[in-house]
Amino acid sequence: MSRRQFALPERVGSAPLDDTGCTVLHVDMDAFYASATLLRHPELVGTPVIIGGGHRGVVLSATYEARRFGVASAMPMGRARRLCPQATVLPPDHDLYATISAGVMETFRSVTPVVEPLSLDEAFLDVSGALRRLGSPATIGRQIRDAVHDEQGITCSVGVAPSKFVAKLASNLAKPDGMVVVPRDEVVPFVQQLPVAALWGVGDKTEEALVRLGLRTVADIAHTPLTTLVRALGAATGQHLHELAWGRDPRTVEREQREKSVGSDETFEADLDDAVLIRRHLLALSERTAARMRAAGTTGRTMTLKVRFSDFTTITRARTLREPTDSGRAIHEAAVGLFDALGLQRARIRLVGVRMSGLTPAHEAPIQGVIGEPEHGWRDADRAVDRARARFGTGVVRPASLIQPSPSTTAQRPRDLS
């Protein structure tokens, strides 16, 4: 569905909202990555802020103040800076995002076990089994919004409807920090007042094709013969849009599926050909990936290295470890081994990435101790670092090789007079 904001349709009647049968909720965090980052920068709340990296990366998120200037997720950073030069640009904090996401998902699971995450910051919930315990769907939606704000310090928007499609539409129309309920008998007029771009699956090209047919609203699609839609858009798309235009979506909320892989990658400001610097970046990516795995309670056995060269050629290499791990040190050793085995000599590299797959719940994959390792070894150290980062911020503890000495520190270093 388009992430563009549309006007909330007018209700067809004045009767009180009846949420009977509206047991599907779509909950979406508001500007999640930006809102989470601002928890560390409260002085920037209310100002335009862009989350992203460098001039060659893309926008991960932006505050609503920056979005008013046209800044959008996935936009090249160079363009975003031109649109909103007064914005503050902050780097992403993936460890923080994973921690907050885990807390949000735990809030959802406290309401219902039928949770279908779509990403770190949004999910569908089927609350039909929670009505007797917690109240009506709208009441549950308000409780979730309050809990997320109180526990995580960020806001979310909620759509309450009889189906997934309409619930997701409603949450988008509720943004930011709101809730929209679409009663069962108001679904068709609600949907048909919207522009065609609001339909799930209508991108720029499909929207252009619909406009060429003279179809600008969902009502236009609904009242166009199905044969015309199929002839113009193809059988699958034509049938799909016809069903949505009448508010039909038979899909049910699917219980959460475990993530198949966890990883991170980085696009450099300028192409690198220094192997020492690349190994340092691999260490940062390995530590970030390991922290995400520990936050999710998983371990992994297969480490995949991704390398993209200056001409955008991309290669991957994988290694399966003897035992599952959630240690940044072990992941980094495997990544460096694969990188060194490539035998790259002064190759100019644009991006590197680290990914772990073959995931297993940590409690189901006890990790065997290493002979000679102290009783409190690397795993205990990793968890101590996690606790320190959760309390004081992700930058408070890091490997020594990732700390860059300041010019003043370097200048004051004692000289060797021997």
HUDARA-V401924 format. One record per residue. RES is the residue in one small letter. D_CENTER is the distance of its C-alpha to the mean C-alpha in Angstrom with 2 decimals. Layout:
[[RES | D_CENTER] [RES | D_CENTER]]
This chain:
[[m | 15.62] [s | 16.01] [r | 13.84] [r | 17.23] [q | 18.91] [f | 22.13] [a | 25.03] [l | 25.29] [p | 28.13] [e | 31.37] [r | 32.44] [v | 35.44] [g | 37.23] [s | 37.80] [a | 37.81] [p | 35.54] [l | 32.13] [d | 32.51] [d | 29.36] [t | 31.37] [g | 29.55] [c | 26.19] [t | 24.56] [v | 21.12] [l | 18.52] [h | 15.17] [v | 13.35] [d | 10.64] [m | 9.95] [d | 11.72] [a | 10.31] [f | 8.03] [y | 7.83] [a | 11.40] [s | 12.65] [a | 11.72] [t | 13.30] [l | 16.25] [l | 17.08] [r | 18.56] [h | 20.13] [p | 21.68] [e | 24.27] [l | 21.86] [v | 20.93] [g | 22.26] [t | 22.22] [p | 20.28] [v | 17.60] [i | 15.40] [i | 12.70] [g | 13.33] [g | 15.92] [g | 19.43] [h | 21.11] [r | 20.03] [g | 16.26] [v | 14.02] [v | 12.49] [l | 8.90] [s | 9.72] [a | 13.17] [t | 15.20] [y | 17.16] [e | 20.19] [a | 18.92] [r | 17.80] [r | 21.45] [f | 22.48] [g | 20.46] [v | 17.51] [a | 14.41] [s | 11.00] [a | 11.89] [m | 15.41] [p | 17.51] [m | 17.96] [g | 21.69] [r | 21.66] [a | 19.48] [r | 22.03] [r | 24.84] [l | 23.64] [c | 23.13] [p | 25.20] [q | 25.49] [a | 21.78] [t | 20.92] [v | 18.52] [l | 16.71] [p | 15.01] [p | 11.52] [d | 11.95] [h | 9.61] [d | 12.11] [l | 12.00] [y | 8.30] [a | 9.00] [t | 12.23] [i | 11.31] [s | 8.84] [a | 11.86] [g | 14.15] [v | 12.60] [m | 12.69] [e | 16.18] [t | 17.21] [f | 16.41] [r | 18.42] [s | 21.21] [v | 21.67] [t | 21.58] [p | 21.06] [v | 19.92] [v | 16.15] [e | 13.99] [p | 10.24] [l | 8.44] [s | 4.84] [l | 4.22] [d | 5.61] [e | 8.10] [a | 10.98] [f | 14.55] [l | 17.44] [d | 21.05] [v | 23.19] [s | 26.56] [g | 27.50] [a | 26.85] [l | 29.06] [r | 32.25] [r | 30.68] [l | 28.45] [g | 29.87] [s | 28.95] [p | 25.49] [a | 25.51] [t | 26.58] [i | 23.78] [g | 21.26] [r | 22.92] [q | 22.92] [i | 19.17] [r | 18.66] [d | 21.30] [a | 20.01] [v | 16.45] [h | 18.23] [d | 20.97] [e | 19.12] [q | 15.99] [g | 17.40] [i | 14.80] [t | 15.32] [c | 13.98] [s | 15.57] [v | 17.08] [g | 18.74] [v | 21.69] [a | 23.44] [p | 25.32] [s | 22.78] [k | 19.12] [f | 19.64] [v | 21.38] [a | 19.12] [k | 16.07] [l | 18.54] [a | 19.72] [s | 16.53] [n | 15.92] [l | 19.58] [a | 19.37] [k | 17.10] [p | 17.16] [d | 18.07] [g | 20.10] [m | 20.93] [v | 22.62] [v | 24.78] [v | 26.16] [p | 29.32] [r | 30.20] [d | 33.25] [e | 31.46] [v | 28.72] [v | 30.76] [p | 31.85] [f | 28.40] [v | 26.78] [q | 29.76] [q | 29.83] [l | 26.53] [p | 26.45] [v | 25.77] [a | 22.50] [a | 21.02] [l | 21.46] [w | 18.74] [g | 19.13] [v | 21.18] [g | 20.14] [d | 22.44] [k | 24.96] [t | 25.34] [e | 25.71] [e | 28.43] [a | 30.18] [l | 30.25] [v | 31.61] [r | 34.26] [l | 35.36] [g | 35.68] [l | 32.81] [r | 30.89] [t | 30.05] [v | 28.88] [a | 32.47] [d | 33.76] [i | 31.84] [a | 33.03] [h | 36.61] [t | 36.60] [p | 38.25] [l | 35.95] [t | 38.15] [t | 37.49] [l | 33.69] [v | 33.99] [r | 36.41] [a | 34.26] [l | 30.76] [g | 31.51] [a | 31.93] [a | 28.36] [t | 26.87] [g | 29.99] [q | 30.05] [h | 26.35] [l | 26.73] [h | 30.05] [e | 28.68] [l | 25.79] [a | 28.37] [w | 30.26] [g | 27.29] [r | 27.53] [d | 24.61] [p | 25.90] [r | 22.67] [t | 22.20] [v | 19.26] [e | 18.79] [r | 18.60] [e | 15.60] [q | 15.76] [r | 15.28] [e | 12.76] [k | 15.06] [s | 13.99] [v | 12.25] [g | 12.57] [s | 12.28] [d | 14.23] [e | 15.92] [t | 17.85] [f | 21.02] [e | 22.65] [a | 25.70] [d | 26.51] [l | 27.63] [d | 30.67] [d | 31.18] [a | 30.54] [v | 30.63] [l | 27.84] [i | 25.72] [r | 26.36] [r | 25.28] [h | 21.90] [l | 21.65] [l | 22.44] [a | 19.62] [l | 17.10] [s | 18.88] [e | 18.81] [r | 15.08] [t | 14.56] [a | 17.28] [a | 15.96] [r | 12.67] [m | 15.10] [r | 17.40] [a | 14.93] [a | 14.17] [g | 17.94] [t | 18.11] [t | 20.28] [g | 20.50] [r | 23.52] [t | 22.65] [m | 21.53] [t | 20.73] [l | 21.33] [k | 20.31] [v | 22.54] [r | 22.60] [f | 25.88] [s | 26.94] [d | 27.97] [f | 24.45] [t | 25.96] [t | 23.49] [i | 24.66] [t | 23.24] [r | 25.22] [a | 24.64] [r | 26.56] [t | 26.80] [l | 27.69] [r | 30.60] [e | 28.64] [p | 25.02] [t | 23.57] [d | 20.85] [s | 22.79] [g | 21.65] [r | 25.33] [a | 25.73] [i | 22.67] [h | 23.96] [e | 27.45] [a | 26.37] [a | 24.35] [v | 27.33] [g | 29.71] [l | 28.03] [f | 27.82] [d | 31.47] [a | 32.58] [l | 31.50] [g | 34.40] [l | 32.91] [q | 35.53] [r | 34.43] [a | 31.86] [r | 29.61] [i | 25.96] [r | 23.05] [l | 20.06] [v | 19.75] [g | 17.15] [v | 17.36] [r | 16.05] [m | 17.43] [s | 18.19] [g | 20.88] [l | 19.05] [t | 21.29] [p | 21.06] [a | 22.53] [h | 25.36] [e | 26.42] [a | 26.66] [p | 28.92] [i | 29.13] [q | 32.74] [g | 34.08] [v | 35.52] [i | 39.27] [g | 40.17] [e | 36.85] [p | 37.47] [e | 36.93] [h | 34.02] [g | 32.29] [w | 28.96] [r | 26.97] [d | 28.43] [a | 27.77] [d | 24.07] [r | 23.79] [a | 25.88] [v | 23.55] [d | 20.55] [r | 22.71] [a | 23.76] [r | 20.31] [a | 19.23] [r | 22.40] [f | 22.93] [g | 19.71] [t | 18.14] [g | 20.86] [v | 23.77] [v | 24.30] [r | 23.80] [p | 26.02] [a | 29.13] [s | 28.71] [l | 25.56] [i | 27.60] [q | 29.23] [p | 32.65] [s | 33.42] [p | 36.48] [s | 38.49] [t | 37.83] [t | 38.86] [a | 41.95] [q | 43.08] [r | 42.74] [p | 46.27] [r | 48.14] [d | 49.79] [l | 53.52] [s | 54.91]]
